[in-house]
Amino acid sequence: MPMIPVHAPCTSFRSADGADVLMVQPNLSATFSLTGTHLRIVPPKWSFPRHDHPYFELILQEQGEQHTRLTGHTLVQHEGDILLVCPFDAHSSSAPLAATFYCVHFDVDELALRRLLCRAGTRLIDGSTETGRRVRESLLALRTMAGPETATPETMLVYRLRSGAALFEVLARLAEGFLQEDGVLPALSQAALQTASRLAEVIEREIEQGESNVCIESAIRRLGYHPDYGNMLFRQVYGMSARQYRSLIKLKRAKTLLLDGEMSVQRVAERMGYSDTAHFSRQFKRWTGMSPVAYRSNTGISGRAEASIPGDFAMPCA
């Protein structure tokens, strides 16, 4: 069953005679991923088509300005501003003049943080504010982190751990800022926690068994709820709909299977419940911006770091 982490405050214990003191720090049980991180320098009149993906996205505007078109409105980033884009929020981007920006895609299953980010929603963080300044500092620390001179499995492990630590600092500063601006999160009901956890378990189990199209409505009804109410409870906990969660789990499962170099893409598609390999490849590219073959070739099995390349780039710079 998917575990819902509980983080108790730091607690102190003292023995009866006062000689023995024990300080217990909070538990942490969560998974974080960092993907598709890149610095991009674009020419005047650059644009990127409308798309969505299952990741949170942070964009730091380093030079120039960028226009991000959402449903019904446009956000304009100036130098120093940061844009948070929530999972599955469709958006397109353009730059009227030459511009430079740093882009980070990440995912997190720590539910309190996920709820906090989703409550904040896709928003522009003014670079002149205290939150903007602190988050920008931590993003620049992540961007300027030097990679190893020689890429081996051992050096890349250390590099990934340091990148993870830098991402944690970015998220900590983001969380601090949003809590100060928006207040604490409301408590979740036991009904919401239990229903969401059981529905997530059903989705994960059926995808593991190769069911590519889990019927969300039927799964919710089996739990004793109307689909609309069950979905509302699920969104309260996970910050996304059950359908979006299914897409996220399918992506994670596909990536895991593709790491097996002995398994063909056709076999991966079959394991994922697709009868048509081309359909699976199109769906995977929609999720990640690259084909399964390209993803596999960019995955670090021999010491290279995995690197997701934006879809409008065919070859790396010379």
MODA-V697860 format. One record per helix or strand. SS is the DSSP state (h for helix, s for strand). FROM is the first residue (numbers start at 0). TO is the last residue. If there is no record, write none. Layout:
# MODA-V697860
ss=SS from=FROM to=TO
ss=SS from=FROM to=TO
This chain:
# MODA-V697860
ss=s from=10 to=13
ss=s from=20 to=23
ss=s from=31 to=41
ss=s from=45 to=50
ss=s from=55 to=62
ss=s from=65 to=68
ss=s from=73 to=76
ss=s from=81 to=84
ss=s from=90 to=94
ss=s from=98 to=107
ss=h from=110 to=119
ss=s from=122 to=124
ss=h from=129 to=142
ss=h from=152 to=181
ss=h from=189 to=207
ss=h from=215 to=221
ss=h from=226 to=237
ss=h from=241 to=257
ss=h from=264 to=270
ss=h from=276 to=287
ss=h from=291 to=296
